[in-house]
């Protein structure tokens, strides 16, 4: 941990510089925001800062015990300073429509309480989908999916988070309307593209930032979005279209862009869509090089049908063809009296115990089972 005053490198865990005695900054374990040592709550996501020095006492002063911070939802950044890195990320902007007249009507105290609930709601949803809240704006949030923690399906996570935010805002808006006579509604913009991420600022203050045209376009989409809707760019839509539904809005002229941009209003996202489902819809090529493995699975099925207990565990590297192999077995079982149950481990369901079993469903076309029917469990592991 580097001292902002004398630039001395201190070991992790120190709260004051070993050379000059200055209070050291604290990196938020949840969002990577660099806080002052005296900050009790993070300036990037409003969570309690672990290791913050309450009141920033000087060296040698006594310290009251500090309660441990909540368990972070994202890994802790390894260093206070992160060099600029080029990343492909999905940026989500969300804000409230009509914030200024609402603030004028309700007053500062009421708006402060209202925005506290809105920030808490939006931040919780983003963290649940493993995104990072980079900034709390005056009336919303800026969130990143894919940085600082890389995600395989960042665009899909961002879309799911956006729709969940709108769903929760509907419930919160109805509650606030009943109490205040005004209904806050959110609008959200999402865009995917390259950015440069890293810590920016000077010795006195540093922040983890994503910089680039991708952030600007996401902000433009949010300003164009209708209240209660989610607008996504064509770049994002192309990455999620196999697992989502949207309404094309045609091309729009956007300030700062030389060419019109095609926009979409996101309507829904499939709950448990997988990458292999996308491949099936697009069409599969012939199966090559898996004859022995397919014969082994078929043999297990026949032996199970004869009354023997058989369990087949299909294991392999990502993309090697595990799902395709089970798909081919299911194709061979078409027309047979078999109960085929499918369960999938989804990336955003990591916190749910026994998810593939609790939400398993019968495959389309599966026949009604008899008591003596063997069962095939789809969705191989590995």
SULTA-V126101 format. One record per pair of residues at least 6 apart in sequence whose ideal C-beta (glycine too) atoms are under 7 Angstrom apart, sorted by the first residue. I is the first residue (numbers start at 1). GAP is how many residues later the second one is. D is the distance in whole Angstrom. If there is no record, write none. Layout:
BEGIN
((I,GAP,D) (I,GAP,D))
END
This chain:
BEGIN
((1,9,5) (1,11,6) (1,13,6) (1,23,5) (1,79,6) (2,7,6) (2,78,6) (2,79,7) (3,7,6) (3,14,4) (3,16,7) (3,17,6) (3,19,6) (3,21,6) (4,18,7) (4,21,6) (4,199,5) (4,200,6) (5,12,7) (5,15,5) (5,17,4) (6,11,6) (6,13,5) (6,14,4) (8,9,6) (8,10,7) (8,11,4) (8,12,7) (10,7,6) (10,8,5) (10,14,6) (14,10,6) (15,8,7) (15,9,6) (15,22,6) (15,36,7) (15,38,5) (16,6,7) (16,7,6) (16,8,6) (16,43,5) (17,7,6) (21,38,4) (23,14,3) (23,15,7) (23,30,6) (23,33,5) (24,13,6) (25,9,5) (25,10,6) (25,11,6) (25,12,6) (25,55,6) (26,9,5) (26,11,6) (26,13,7) (26,23,5) (26,25,5) (26,26,6) (27,7,6) (27,50,5) (27,53,5) (28,7,6) (28,14,4) (28,16,6) (28,17,6) (28,19,7) (28,21,6) (29,21,6) (29,43,4) (29,47,4) (30,12,7) (30,15,5) (30,17,5) (30,42,5) (30,43,6) (30,44,6) (31,11,7) (31,13,4) (31,14,4) (31,101,5) (31,102,5) (31,103,7) (32,45,5) (32,100,7) (32,116,5) (32,176,4) (33,9,5) (33,10,6) (33,11,3) (33,12,7) (33,174,6) (33,175,6) (34,46,6) (34,165,7) (34,172,4) (34,173,6) (34,174,7) (35,7,6) (35,8,6) (35,14,5) (35,17,7) (37,15,7) (37,16,5) (37,19,6) (38,14,7) (38,15,6) (38,17,6) (38,18,3) (39,10,6) (39,13,6) (40,8,7) (40,9,6) (40,12,5) (40,14,6) (41,6,7) (41,7,6) (41,8,6) (42,7,5) (44,89,6) (44,90,7) (44,91,7) (45,78,6) (45,88,5) (46,73,6) (46,77,7) (46,90,7) (47,22,7) (47,23,7) (48,21,4) (48,22,7) (49,20,7) (50,18,7) (50,19,4) (54,10,7) (54,12,7) (57,6,7) (73,54,4) (74,56,7) (74,58,6) (74,75,6) (75,74,6) (77,71,6) (81,118,5) (81,125,7) (82,116,5) (82,117,5) (82,126,7) (83,115,6) (84,112,5) (84,114,4) (85,111,7) (85,112,6) (85,113,6) (86,108,6) (86,110,6) (87,59,6) (87,60,5) (87,108,6) (87,110,5) (88,58,6) (88,106,6) (89,55,5) (89,56,6) (89,57,4) (89,58,5) (89,65,7) (89,106,5) (89,121,6) (89,125,7) (90,55,4) (90,56,6) (90,64,5) (90,65,5) (90,68,4) (90,100,6) (90,102,4) (90,146,6) (91,53,6) (91,100,6) (91,119,7) (91,123,6) (91,124,5) (91,127,4) (92,39,7) (92,51,4) (92,53,7) (92,66,5) (92,69,7) (92,70,6) (92,96,6) (92,98,5) (92,126,7) (93,47,7) (93,49,6) (93,95,7) (93,96,5) (93,125,5) (93,126,5) (93,129,4) (94,28,6) (94,46,5) (94,47,5) (94,71,6) (94,92,5) (94,94,5) (94,128,7) (95,42,6) (95,44,5) (95,45,3) (95,91,7) (95,92,6) (95,127,6) (96,22,7) (96,43,5) (96,44,6) (96,88,5) (96,89,7) (96,90,6) (97,88,5) (97,90,5) (97,130,4) (99,40,4) (102,9,7) (102,80,6) (102,82,7) (103,8,5) (105,77,7) (106,74,6) (106,76,7) (114,62,7) (114,70,7) (115,24,7) (117,55,7) (119,17,6) (119,22,7) (121,47,5) (121,48,7) (121,51,6) (122,19,5) (122,43,6) (123,10,5) (123,18,7) (125,36,5) (125,39,5) (125,40,5) (125,43,7) (126,7,5) (126,17,5) (126,35,6) (129,28,4) (129,31,6) (129,32,4) (129,219,6) (130,19,7) (130,21,6) (130,27,6) (131,12,5) (131,13,6) (131,14,4) (131,26,6) (131,27,7) (131,30,6) (132,11,6) (132,12,5) (132,15,7) (132,16,6) (132,17,7) (133,8,5) (133,10,5) (134,8,5) (134,9,7) (134,10,5) (134,74,7) (134,75,7) (134,76,6) (135,6,7) (135,7,4) (144,66,6) (145,6,6) (145,9,4) (145,12,5) (145,13,4) (146,8,4) (147,50,5) (147,63,6) (148,49,7) (148,60,7) (151,6,6) (152,195,7) (153,194,6) (155,37,5) (155,81,5) (155,84,4) (155,85,5) (156,84,5) (156,87,6) (156,113,7) (157,191,6) (158,32,5) (159,31,7) (159,73,7) (159,81,5) (159,85,6) (159,107,6) (159,110,5) (160,109,5) (160,188,7) (162,26,5) (162,28,6) (162,68,4) (162,104,7) (163,67,6) (163,103,7) (163,106,6) (165,21,6) (165,23,7) (166,20,6) (166,22,7) (166,62,6) (166,64,6) (169,16,7) (169,17,5) (173,10,4) (173,11,5) (173,12,6) (176,6,7) (176,7,7) (176,8,6) (177,6,4) (185,42,4) (185,43,5) (187,35,6) (187,38,4) (187,39,7) (187,40,6) (187,42,6) (188,34,6) (188,37,6) (188,42,5) (189,29,5) (189,30,7) (189,31,7) (189,32,3) (189,33,3) (189,36,6) (189,42,5) (190,28,6) (190,31,7) (190,40,7) (190,42,5) (190,43,7) (190,46,5) (191,23,6) (191,26,5) (191,27,4) (191,30,6) (191,42,4) (191,44,6) (191,45,6) (192,41,7) (192,43,5) (192,44,4) (192,47,6) (193,21,4) (193,42,6) (194,18,6) (194,20,6) (195,15,4) (195,16,6) (195,17,4) (195,19,5) (195,20,6) (196,15,5) (196,16,6) (197,13,5) (199,7,5) (199,8,7) (199,9,5) (200,6,7) (200,7,6) (200,9,5) (201,6,6) (216,40,6) (217,16,6) (220,34,5) (220,35,6) (221,10,4) (221,12,6) (221,42,7) (224,7,6) (224,28,7) (225,6,4) (229,36,5) (230,35,7) (230,36,4) (231,32,6) (231,34,6) (232,14,7) (232,32,5) (232,34,5) (233,28,7) (233,30,7) (234,27,7) (234,28,4) (237,9,6) (237,27,5) (242,36,4) (242,39,6) (243,26,6) (243,27,5) (243,30,3) (243,35,7) (244,22,7) (244,24,7) (244,25,5) (244,26,7) (245,22,5) (245,23,5) (246,18,4) (246,19,6) (246,20,5) (246,21,6) (247,17,7) (247,18,5) (247,20,6) (248,16,6) (249,14,4) (249,15,6) (249,16,6) (250,12,7) (251,9,4) (251,10,7) (251,11,5) (252,8,6) (252,9,6) (252,11,5) (253,7,5) (254,7,5) (272,72,6) (272,74,6) (272,87,7) (274,70,6) (276,47,4) (287,37,7) (287,41,6) (290,31,6) (290,35,6) (293,32,6) (294,31,6) (294,34,6) (294,35,7) (297,15,6) (297,28,7) (297,32,5) (298,31,7) (298,34,6) (300,10,4) (300,12,5) (301,75,7) (303,7,5) (304,6,4) (304,70,4) (305,69,5) (313,68,7) (314,8,5) (314,11,6) (314,12,7) (314,66,4) (314,68,6) (315,66,7) (315,67,4) (316,6,5) (316,66,5) (322,58,4) (322,60,5) (323,57,6) (326,52,6) (326,54,5) (330,10,6) (330,33,6) (330,48,6) (333,7,7) (333,43,7) (334,31,7) (337,30,5) (337,33,7) (337,36,6) (338,28,7) (338,29,6) (338,35,6) (338,36,7) (338,38,6) (339,23,7) (339,27,6) (339,30,3) (339,34,5) (339,36,5) (340,22,7) (340,23,4) (340,26,5) (340,36,5) (340,38,6) (341,19,5) (341,21,6) (341,34,6) (341,36,6) (341,37,7) (342,18,6) (342,19,6) (342,21,5) (342,36,4) (342,37,5) (343,13,3) (343,14,6) (343,16,6) (343,17,4) (343,36,5) (344,12,6) (344,35,5) (345,10,6) (345,11,5) (349,6,5) (356,23,6) (363,15,6))
END
